[in-house]
């Protein structure tokens, strides 16, 4: 009983301990729970502010702003005379905001329907209506392009339609569109851009960094309803225009080069097209470079060539394969066996090394044996001088020159002329030549190489080497970009024409020029003659394996004594049933002569040539017949009088007309001048005299171009400027191309 008073104290202590335990447990639980919540919140904040910072920031910007790119104006491409080959003009891209359109269509006050909008946009923009419906279904998006770079007239029609119908959710933004004013001209040089205005081919791709410029940006603030806010909240970052290119290409030269290639391919039914290059001998500047078939730069994906189009239709080629074929430059991207045009290099090397000289003679009996193989010549040329071996394109002679050089020295010259490493032209896609390795280079290989067979080069590398043979021996890098100009005209880049190296001496080069001028005046290149021009050149006909097909070519330069330009034409796989022997002299040399007068070289006429040059006919109406005859004869014309009057009442051709000198002017003395149109007769295949009679009888005049010299009397009309049967006014001048049909190389 004595301890009973302590019992309440013990009970209270137990209660206090129990309370402290509960408090401790509660505190620990709250601490754990608080810490857990903190960790969860921290983790979420970390995810939102760190992990997803950029994503959420972009979403916020997307909700609060609209960003519209401003396309920079791509640099302009000019020819050497300032003519525009490629230019960017203002256009407008049409896009829609499916999010806004959905809100507009859900609004009961909207007076137009989705079908109405789609139908009219499809009509104005010439796009598939289904594609617009598909874009409108993406209601999460605010930017779906309907039409890239619409022309100004089309864009204005869209703008009028939107304004008249108070349509929101469709927008137009200023853009730039690439135009090529000359369409197909220099297509393989200039190239084209893709739908994003990025260069895909040619100079457009090679000089993308210089041409593209810097894209600008317009950032527009929007309210919580997604509406654009006032312009005060708009940020504008201007675009920087691209730099301009000034080319070495001359549009006149390029036009006549392309026209000649097209005519040559059509006339001789060349299965694999043709290519041609015109180059400044002393700098390497390319005045013209073309391949045929070509394509339209403004519609580069369309197949222009009928043969390629037929191959696609028949399933022989896919569309992509056909497109790649038409975009390829045969002058740059393809190689070929050059044939006898390579003899220019063999001649230069042999002269430089002293294995031949101007007094060298060679007897050709029609073939030569090398390492047990018989290699034939195009004829039995008998005894020949050095010039004559070039003029006759004698294979055994040039094989001998090559053999005398030796395999090692010959290979050194091929390398020195730049054939092994390529030309280095400032265009993408230059193919590599195909040569036997030096350690495997045999005597038989040397024999074939010496006259241009059994190896492959690109035309661009070959013409650079040929130029080095005639310009004093200096190898230049061919190029097409002369300058890069800033938007304000500042010259950022100027091509350096310093030669790569001197391969042969000035003296050797002069001897090569003499031999090659003789080829044109007296040899296989005589169809390359042009009145008023001294021309040197070399023909070539190269076999394509054992197929029987050939590549025919002609390399020429002028003036022969002091060259300014060099030209190379090649025709790949002409048909054998066109009536013309498949050879460089018969097919490509006449085309080269038709181009020569347009290359900017001033002609030099002899006294006899001046009498036959084009001359303006004086107006002699109202003069006496005697006075008229005197005035016309003073200009080199002869006269034919119709009627028995004393005074000239009319004349054909009329005064001021330009016709060939020595032509006959018809004077009407009292008689009526006929008003009927004249019918163009067929002149192809006739001798010059026969063609002249036929034209005169038809009331027409002839202008002769090409060669009139022949040792066998086989000069004939190869082509005429007006089609047979066409009606033309009396006195019309018909230009005919003459050529020696007996030429075989």
C-alpha positions in Angstrom: 0.0 0.0 0.0 3.0 2.3 0.6 3.9 2.3 -3.2 0.5 3.1 -4.6 1.0 6.9 -4.8 3.7 6.3 -7.6 1.4 4.5 -10.0 -0.2 7.5 -11.6 3.3 8.9 -12.3 4.3 5.7 -14.1 1.2 5.8 -16.1 1.8 9.4 -17.1 5.3 8.6 -18.1 4.1 5.8 -20.4 1.6 8.1 -22.0 4.4 10.7 -22.5 6.7 8.1 -24.0 3.9 6.9 -26.3 3.2 10.5 -27.4 6.9 11.2 -28.1 7.0 8.0 -30.1 4.0 9.0 -32.1 5.4 12.5 -32.7 8.7 11.0 -33.7 7.1 8.6 -36.1 4.9 11.4 -37.4 7.8 13.7 -37.9 9.8 11.0 -39.7 6.8 10.1 -41.9 6.2 13.8 -42.7 10.0 14.2 -43.4 10.0 11.2 -45.7 6.8 12.3 -47.4 8.1 15.9 -47.7 11.4 14.8 -49.1 9.6 12.5 -51.5 7.4 15.3 -52.7 10.4 17.6 -53.0 12.3 15.0 -55.0 9.3 14.5 -57.3 8.8 18.3 -57.7 12.5 18.8 -58.3 12.6 16.0 -60.8 9.6 17.5 -62.6 11.1 20.9 -62.6 14.4 19.5 -63.8 12.6 17.8 -66.7 10.7 20.9 -67.6 13.4 23.5 -67.1 16.5 21.5 -68.1 15.6 18.4 -70.1 12.7 19.9 -72.0 13.8 23.5 -71.9 14.5 23.8 -75.6 11.4 21.9 -76.6 9.1 23.9 -74.4 10.8 27.2 -75.3 10.2 26.4 -79.0 6.6 25.6 -78.3 6.2 28.9 -76.5 7.8 30.7 -79.3 5.6 28.9 -81.8 2.5 29.8 -79.8 3.5 33.4 -79.3 5.2 34.2 -82.6 5.1 33.4 -86.3 8.5 33.2 -88.1 8.7 33.6 -91.8 11.9 33.2 -93.8 12.9 35.8 -96.3 14.7 34.2 -99.2 17.9 35.9 -100.2 18.1 37.0 -103.9 20.5 34.4 -105.4 23.4 35.9 -107.3 23.1 36.6 -111.0 25.2 34.8 -113.6 26.4 36.9 -116.6 28.2 36.0 -119.8 31.4 37.9 -120.7 29.3 40.7 -122.4 27.0 41.3 -119.5 24.1 39.2 -120.8 22.1 37.5 -118.1 22.2 33.7 -118.1 20.6 33.1 -114.7 18.7 35.5 -112.5 16.5 35.4 -109.4 13.2 37.4 -109.7 10.6 38.2 -107.1 8.0 35.5 -106.6 5.6 34.6 -103.7 5.1 31.4 -101.9 1.5 30.6 -100.9 1.0 28.7 -97.7 -1.9 28.0 -95.3 -2.4 27.6 -91.6 -4.6 24.5 -91.0 -5.0 25.6 -87.4 -6.5 29.0 -88.3 -8.5 27.6 -91.1 -10.2 25.1 -88.8 -11.1 27.9 -86.4 -12.4 30.0 -89.3 -14.5 27.1 -90.7 -15.9 26.4 -87.2 -17.1 30.1 -86.9 -20.7 30.4 -87.8 -20.1 33.8 -89.3 -17.7 32.4 -91.9 -19.3 32.8 -95.4 -17.1 30.4 -97.3 -16.6 26.7 -97.2 -13.6 24.4 -97.4 -14.6 23.2 -100.8 -14.9 26.8 -102.1 -11.4 27.6 -100.8 -9.8 24.4 -102.2 -11.5 24.6 -105.6 -10.3 28.2 -106.2 -6.8 27.8 -104.9 -6.3 24.7 -107.0 -7.6 26.5 -110.1 -5.5 29.6 -109.6 -2.3 27.8 -108.5 -2.7 24.8 -110.9 -2.2 22.3 -108.1 -4.0 19.0 -107.2 -7.1 19.8 -105.0 -6.5 16.6 -103.0 -3.1 17.8 -101.9 -4.7 21.0 -100.4 -7.3 18.9 -98.6 -4.5 16.8 -97.1 -2.6 19.8 -95.8 -5.8 21.3 -94.3 -6.3 18.1 -92.3 -3.1 18.8 -90.3 -4.9 21.1 -87.9 -1.9 21.0 -85.5 0.2 22.9 -88.1 0.4 26.5 -88.9 2.6 26.3 -92.0 1.8 24.1 -95.0 3.1 25.2 -98.4 0.6 25.1 -101.2 2.7 26.6 -104.0 6.4 27.4 -104.1 7.4 30.6 -105.8 4.3 31.5 -107.7 4.7 34.2 -110.4 3.7 37.7 -109.6 0.5 37.6 -111.7 -0.6 34.3 -110.1 0.2 35.6 -106.6 -1.9 38.8 -107.3 -4.8 36.6 -108.3 -4.6 34.6 -105.1 -4.4 37.8 -103.1 -7.4 39.3 -104.8 -9.4 36.1 -104.2 -8.5 36.1 -100.4 -9.4 39.7 -100.0 -12.7 39.6 -101.8 -13.8 36.6 -99.8 -12.3 37.8 -96.5 -10.4 34.5 -96.0 -8.0 34.2 -93.1 -5.5 31.3 -92.8 -4.0 31.5 -96.2 -0.9 33.7 -96.6 1.6 34.8 -99.2 5.3 35.5 -98.4 7.9 37.1 -100.7 10.3 34.6 -102.2 12.7 34.4 -105.1 12.4 32.3 -108.3 15.3 31.3 -110.6 14.9 32.2 -114.3 17.1 31.3 -117.2 16.4 33.8 -120.0 18.2 31.8 -122.7 16.4 28.6 -121.8 18.7 25.8 -123.3 21.7 28.0 -123.9 24.8 26.8 -122.0 22.7 24.4 -120.0 25.5 22.1 -119.2 27.6 25.0 -117.9 25.1 27.0 -116.0 23.2 24.1 -114.4 20.1 24.6 -112.2 18.7 24.9 -108.7 16.2 22.7 -106.8 12.9 23.6 -105.3 14.7 25.0 -102.2 16.8 27.3 -104.4 19.9 25.3 -103.8 22.2 24.6 -106.7 22.0 21.0 -107.9 24.1 21.0 -111.1 26.7 23.0 -113.1 27.9 26.4 -111.8 24.8 26.7 -109.7 26.1 23.8 -107.6 29.8 24.5 -107.9 29.5 28.1 -106.7 26.6 27.5 -104.3 28.4 29.2 -101.4 29.0 32.3 -103.5 25.6 32.5 -105.1 23.2 31.6 -102.3 23.3 34.7 -100.1 22.0 34.8 -96.5 18.4 34.1 -95.7 16.5 36.7 -93.7 13.7 36.3 -91.1 10.5 38.1 -90.1 9.3 37.3 -86.5 5.7 38.4 -85.8 4.3 38.4 -82.2 0.8 36.8 -81.7 -1.8 37.3 -78.9 -3.3 34.5 -76.8 -5.9 33.9 -79.5 -3.2 33.3 -82.1 -3.8 36.5 -84.0 -0.9 38.6 -85.4 -0.2 41.6 -83.2 0.7 45.1 -84.4 3.8 45.7 -86.6 5.4 47.4 -83.6 6.0 43.9 -82.2 7.5 42.6 -85.4 11.2 41.9 -85.8 12.8 42.0 -89.3 16.2 40.5 -90.1 17.0 41.4 -93.7 18.3 38.9 -96.2 21.8 39.4 -97.8 21.8 38.8 -101.6 24.3 36.4 -103.1 27.3 37.3 -105.2 27.3 37.4 -108.9 29.3 35.4 -111.4 30.8 36.8 -114.6 31.7 34.1 -117.0 34.1 33.7 -119.9 31.2 32.4 -122.1 30.1 34.4 -125.1 26.4 33.9 -125.8 27.0 34.5 -129.6 29.7 31.9 -129.7 27.7 29.5 -127.6 24.6 29.9 -129.8 26.4 29.1 -133.0 28.3 26.2 -131.4 25.0 24.7 -130.1 23.3 25.3 -133.5 26.1 23.5 -135.4 26.1 20.5 -133.0 22.3 20.1 -133.4 22.6 20.3 -137.2 25.4 17.8 -137.2 23.7 15.3 -135.0 20.5 15.5 -137.0 22.2 15.4 -140.4 24.4 12.4 -139.6 22.0 10.7 -137.2 24.6 10.4 -134.5 23.4 7.8 -132.0 25.3 9.3 -129.0 25.1 13.0 -129.7 28.0 15.5 -130.0 30.1 17.9 -128.1 32.1 21.1 -128.8 34.4 23.5 -127.0 35.7 26.9 -128.1 38.5 28.3 -125.9 40.9 31.2 -125.8 44.3 29.7 -126.7 46.3 32.1 -124.6 44.3 32.1 -121.3 42.2 28.9 -121.2 39.0 31.0 -121.0 36.1 28.9 -122.4 34.1 31.0 -124.9 31.6 28.2 -125.5 31.1 24.6 -124.4 28.1 22.5 -125.4 26.7 19.0 -125.5 23.9 17.8 -127.6 21.2 16.8 -126.8 20.7 19.6 -124.3 17.8 20.5 -122.0 15.7 23.5 -120.9 17.1 25.1 -117.7 13.6 26.4 -116.8 12.2 22.9 -116.9 15.2 20.8 -116.3 13.3 17.6 -115.2 11.4 17.4 -118.6 13.0 15.1 -121.2 13.7 17.3 -124.2 15.4 14.8 -126.6 12.9 12.6 -128.5 15.1 9.6 -128.4 15.4 9.7 -124.6 11.7 10.3 -124.3 10.9 7.3 -126.5 13.3 5.2 -124.4 11.4 6.2 -121.2 8.0 5.5 -122.9 9.1 2.0 -124.0 10.5 1.2 -120.6 14.2 0.9 -121.8 15.1 3.8 -119.5 13.6 5.1 -116.2 12.8 8.8 -116.0 15.7 9.3 -113.6 18.2 7.6 -116.0 17.0 9.7 -118.9 17.3 12.8 -116.9 20.9 12.0 -115.9 21.8 11.3 -119.5 20.5 14.7 -120.7 22.2 16.5 -117.8 25.6 15.0 -118.5 28.2 17.1 -120.3 30.0 15.1 -122.9 32.8 17.7 -122.9 33.4 17.2 -119.1 31.8 14.1 -117.7 32.6 11.6 -120.5 35.8 10.3 -122.0 36.5 9.1 -125.5 39.3 7.9 -127.8 40.5 11.1 -129.5 41.9 9.4 -132.6 44.0 11.5 -135.0 43.4 14.8 -133.3 45.8 13.5 -130.7 48.6 13.5 -133.3 49.0 17.2 -132.5 50.5 16.2 -129.2 52.7 13.5 -130.7 54.0 15.9 -133.3 54.8 18.6 -130.7 56.6 16.1 -128.5 58.6 14.6 -131.4 59.7 18.1 -132.6 60.6 19.2 -129.1 62.8 16.1 -128.5 64.4 16.4 -132.0 63.3 13.0 -133.3 61.8 14.8 -136.3 62.2 18.2 -138.0 60.9 20.1 -140.9 63.1 18.1 -143.3 62.0 14.7 -142.0 60.6 12.4 -144.7 58.6 9.2 -144.3 57.6 6.5 -146.8 54.2 5.0 -146.2 53.3 1.7 -147.9 49.9 1.5 -146.2 50.8 -0.3 -143.0 53.3 -0.8 -140.2 54.1 -3.9 -138.1 54.6 -3.4 -134.3 55.3 -6.3 -132.0 53.8 -8.7 -134.5 50.7 -6.7 -135.1 49.8 -5.0 -138.4 48.5 -1.5 -138.1 47.0 -0.1 -141.3 47.0 3.5 -142.7 44.1 5.2 -144.5 46.1 5.1 -147.8 49.4 4.3 -149.5 51.0 7.7 -149.2 54.4 6.8 -150.5 57.2 9.4 -149.8 56.0 12.3 -147.6 57.5 15.3 -145.9 56.7 16.1 -142.2 53.9 18.4 -143.2 52.5 15.8 -145.6 52.4 13.1 -142.9 50.3 15.5 -140.9 48.1 16.5 -143.9 47.6 12.8 -144.8 47.1 11.8 -141.2 49.5 9.0 -141.8 49.3 6.4 -139.0 52.6 4.6 -139.7 54.5 7.9 -139.7 53.1 9.0 -136.4 53.6 5.6 -134.9 57.3 5.9 -135.9 57.5 9.3 -134.3 56.1 7.9 -131.1 58.4 4.9 -131.2 61.4 7.1 -131.7 60.4 9.1 -128.5 60.2 5.9 -126.5 57.7 4.7 -123.9 59.1 6.6 -121.0 59.5 9.9 -122.8 56.1 9.6 -124.5 54.5 9.0 -121.1 56.3 12.0 -119.6 54.8 14.2 -122.3 51.2 12.9 -121.7 51.7 13.8 -118.1 53.2 17.2 -118.9 50.3 18.1 -121.2 48.0 17.5 -118.2 46.2 14.4 -119.5 46.9 12.3 -116.4 45.6 14.7 -113.8 42.7 16.2 -115.7 42.3 19.8 -116.8 41.2 21.3 -113.4 38.4 23.3 -115.0 36.1 25.1 -112.5 33.2 22.8 -113.0 32.2 19.7 -111.0 32.3 16.1 -112.4 35.3 16.1 -114.6 36.0 12.5 -115.6 39.4 10.9 -115.2 41.3 9.8 -118.3 41.8 6.1 -118.8 45.5 5.1 -119.4 47.7 2.0 -119.1 49.9 2.2 -116.0 53.5 3.3 -116.9 55.0 0.0 -115.7 52.7 -1.9 -118.1 53.2 0.5 -121.1 54.4 -1.7 -124.0 55.7 -0.9 -127.5 52.4 -1.8 -129.0 50.6 0.5 -126.5 52.9 3.3 -127.5 52.2 2.6 -131.2 48.4 2.9 -130.6 48.7 5.9 -128.3 50.8 7.8 -130.9 47.9 8.1 -133.3 45.2 8.5 -130.6 43.8 5.0 -129.9 43.4 2.6 -127.0 43.1 5.3 -124.3 40.4 7.8 -123.2 40.5 11.5 -122.4 37.9 14.1 -121.8 37.4 16.7 -124.6 38.2 19.5 -122.1 41.5 18.0 -121.1 42.4 17.3 -124.7 41.7 20.8 -126.0 43.8 22.3 -123.2 46.7 20.1 -124.2 46.2 21.0 -127.9 46.2 24.7 -127.1 49.6 24.2 -125.3 51.0 22.8 -128.6 50.2 26.0 -130.6 50.3 28.9 -128.2 54.0 28.9 -127.5 53.9 25.7 -125.4 52.0 27.0 -122.3 49.5 24.7 -120.6 46.6 26.7 -119.1 43.8 25.6 -116.8 40.5 25.9 -118.7 38.0 28.0 -116.8 34.5 29.5 -117.1 34.3 31.9 -114.2 36.2 35.2 -114.8 35.0 37.1 -111.7 32.9 36.9 -108.6 31.2 40.2 -107.8 29.6 41.4 -104.5 26.1 42.8 -104.6 27.6 46.3 -104.8 29.9 45.4 -107.7 33.1 44.9 -105.7 35.4 42.3 -107.3 35.8 39.5 -104.8 37.6 37.1 -107.1 39.5 37.5 -110.4 40.8 34.4 -112.3 44.5 34.2 -112.6 45.6 33.2 -116.1 49.2 32.3 -115.1 50.0 29.1 -117.1 50.5 25.8 -115.2 53.8 25.1 -117.1 55.5 25.4 -120.4 55.6 22.0 -122.1 57.3 22.8 -125.4 59.3 25.7 -126.7 58.0 28.7 -128.8 60.0 27.4 -131.7 58.4 23.9 -131.5 55.0 25.5 -131.2 55.6 27.6 -134.4 56.5 24.5 -136.4 53.4 22.7 -135.1 51.3 25.6 -136.3 52.9 25.5 -139.8 52.1 21.8 -140.1 48.5 22.1 -139.0 47.8 25.0 -141.3 49.0 22.8 -144.1 46.5 20.1 -142.9 43.7 22.6 -143.6 45.0 24.1 -146.8 46.1 20.8 -148.4 45.1 17.8 -146.3 42.3 16.0 -144.5 41.1 19.3 -142.9 40.5 21.2 -146.1 36.7 21.2 -145.4 37.6 23.5 -142.5 38.7 26.3 -144.8 36.9 29.7 -144.4 37.5 32.6 -146.8 39.4 35.4 -145.1 40.8 33.2 -142.3 44.1 31.4 -141.9 43.2 28.2 -140.1 45.2 25.3 -138.7 43.7 22.0 -137.6 43.6 18.3 -137.4 40.9 15.8 -138.2 40.2 12.5 -136.3 38.3 9.3 -136.8 38.5 6.9 -133.8 37.2 3.4 -133.8 35.0 2.4 -130.8 36.4 -1.0 -130.1 35.4 -3.8 -132.5 31.8 -2.5 -133.0 32.5 -0.7 -136.3 31.2 2.6 -134.8 33.4 5.7 -134.7 33.8 9.1 -133.1 34.7 11.7 -135.6 36.3 15.0 -134.6 38.0 18.1 -135.8 40.3 20.4 -133.8 41.1 23.8 -135.4 42.5 27.2 -134.5 42.8 30.7 -136.0 44.6 32.8 -137.0 47.1 30.0 -137.9 50.1 32.2 -137.5 49.1 33.9 -134.2 46.3 31.8 -132.6 43.5 33.5 -130.6 40.9 30.7 -130.4 40.9 26.9 -130.6 37.8 24.8 -131.3 37.2 21.1 -130.8 34.1 19.3 -132.2 33.3 15.6 -131.8 30.4 13.6 -133.2 29.7 10.3 -131.4 28.6 7.3 -133.6 27.3 8.8 -136.8 25.2 6.6 -139.1 27.0 5.0 -142.0 24.1 5.4 -144.5 23.8 9.2 -144.6 25.6 9.5 -147.9 28.7 11.0 -146.2 31.8 8.9 -145.3 32.0 8.9 -141.5 35.2 10.9 -140.9 36.2 14.0 -139.1 37.2 15.7 -142.4 33.8 15.0 -144.0 31.5 15.5 -141.0 32.9 17.8 -138.4 35.3 20.0 -140.3 32.5 21.6 -142.4 30.6 22.4 -139.2 33.7 24.1 -137.7 34.0 26.3 -140.8 30.4 27.4 -140.4 31.1 28.5 -136.8 34.4 30.2 -137.4 33.0 33.6 -138.7 31.2 34.1 -135.4 34.1 33.6 -133.1 35.1 37.3 -133.1 38.2 36.9 -135.2 38.6 39.7 -137.8 39.0 38.2 -141.4 41.8 39.2 -143.7 40.8 39.1 -147.4 43.0 39.0 -150.4 42.2 41.2 -153.4 40.4 38.4 -155.2 38.5 37.5 -152.0 37.4 41.1 -151.5 35.8 41.1 -155.0 33.8 38.1 -153.9 32.9 39.4 -150.4 29.4 40.4 -149.4 28.6 43.9 -150.8 25.7 46.3 -150.6 23.9 46.7 -153.9 23.6 50.4 -155.0 20.2 51.8 -155.8 20.3 52.5 -159.6 16.6 53.1 -160.2 16.0 56.2 -162.3 19.5 56.0 -163.8 20.2 55.3 -167.4 21.1 51.7 -168.2 24.6 52.8 -169.0 25.0 54.7 -165.7 23.6 51.8 -163.8 26.0 49.3 -165.4 28.9 51.6 -164.6 28.0 52.0 -161.0 27.3 48.3 -160.5 30.6 47.2 -162.2 32.4 49.6 -159.9 31.2 47.5 -157.0 32.2 44.3 -158.7 28.7 43.2 -159.9 27.7 42.1 -163.4 24.3 43.1 -164.9 21.5 41.5 -166.8 19.0 43.9 -168.5 15.4 43.0 -169.0 13.5 45.3 -171.4 14.5 47.7 -174.1 14.1 51.0 -172.3 16.9 53.5 -171.7 16.1 54.1 -168.0 16.2 51.6 -165.1 12.6 51.3 -163.7 13.4 48.6 -161.2 16.1 46.2 -160.0 16.6 42.8 -158.3 17.8 42.8 -155.6 16.7 46.2 -154.4 19.2 48.9 -153.5 20.8 48.3 -150.1 20.5 44.5 -150.2 23.8 42.8 -149.2 24.7 40.0 -151.6 27.9 38.2 -152.5 30.3 40.1 -154.7 30.6 39.2 -158.4 26.8 38.4 -158.4 24.6 39.4 -161.3 22.1 42.2 -160.6 19.0 42.2 -162.8 17.9 45.6 -164.2 14.4 46.2 -165.6 14.4 48.9 -168.3 10.7 49.4 -169.0 9.7 45.8 -168.4 7.6 44.8 -165.3 9.5 43.3 -162.4 8.0 39.9 -161.5 6.2 39.8 -158.1 5.9 36.0 -157.8 7.9 34.4 -155.0 10.7 32.1 -156.1 10.9 28.4 -155.2 14.2 27.3 -153.5 15.7 24.5 -155.6 17.6 21.5 -154.3 21.3 22.3 -154.2 22.9 19.6 -151.9 25.2 17.3 -153.9 25.7 19.8 -156.7 29.1 21.3 -157.7 29.5 25.0 -157.0 28.9 25.8 -160.7 25.8 23.6 -160.9 24.4 25.1 -157.7 25.0 28.6 -159.0 23.1 27.9 -162.3 20.2 26.4 -160.4 20.0 29.3 -158.0 20.2 31.9 -160.9 17.5 30.2 -162.8 15.3 30.3 -159.7 15.9 34.1 -159.3 18.1 33.6 -156.2 21.7 34.4 -155.1 24.2 32.1 -153.6 26.7 32.7 -150.8 29.4 30.0 -150.7 31.1 29.0 -147.5 33.6 26.2 -146.9 36.3 24.9 -149.1 36.5 25.3 -152.9 39.9 23.6 -153.2 40.1 20.0 -154.2 42.6 17.9 -156.0 40.0 15.5 -157.3 37.2 17.8 -158.3 34.9 16.4 -155.5 33.8 19.6 -153.9 30.0 19.6 -153.5 27.3 21.5 -151.7 26.9 19.9 -148.2 24.0 21.9 -146.9 21.8 24.9 -147.8 20.3 27.6 -145.5 16.8 27.4 -146.9 14.7 24.2 -147.3 13.9 22.8 -150.7 10.5 24.0 -152.0 10.2 27.0 -149.7 8.8 30.2 -151.4 11.1 33.2 -150.9 11.2 36.7 -152.5 13.2 37.1 -155.7 16.8 38.0 -155.0 17.0 36.1 -151.7 20.5 35.0 -150.8 20.9 31.3 -150.0 24.0 30.3 -148.1 25.5 26.9 -149.0 28.2 25.0 -147.3 30.8 23.5 -149.6 33.0 20.5 -148.8 35.3 18.0 -150.4 33.4 14.7 -150.2 36.5 12.7 -150.9 38.0 13.5 -147.5 38.3 10.2 -145.4 39.9 11.2 -142.1 
